[in-house]
Amino acid sequence: MKMKGQFAEDAKHRRAELEHTVSLTHGQRYVLRELGVLFKTAEDEELKAQINVRSTRLSDAIKREINLLRKNSVTGGDLVKELGKIYLQHNMRDAIDRQRLESHGRLVPQIICSEALV
């Protein structure tokens, strides 16, 4: 079951990457890269859950703040804290909920079997 959970987590990440890789800014790519490193090394499940929040379309103001994080080379736990502040400041939960409702009707193929599960 642990392998299945990890597989589902990886599939979720890849799906999110495919949806958002086309039009990412330098700052967004920086944040994704740094969060990926932090996610792989983190042992705290709560921190992993924070990192794993689904991304959404970003306003220009949010993109500017993310670019500042990149310019200041913010990494690790400090990056997670700053992103949390941006998330709250710009009320991104509502935007994510709206996006979830819009995409709920779209069918997304899912892999339900893997050789690792055999």
Buried (B, 14 or more C-beta within 10 A) or exposed (E): EEEEEEBEEEBEBEBBEEEBEEEBBEBBEBBBEBBEEBBEEBEEEEBBEBBEBEBBEBEEEBBEBBBEBBEEEBBEEEBBEBBEEBBEEBEBEEBBEEBEEEEEEEEEEEEEEEEEEE
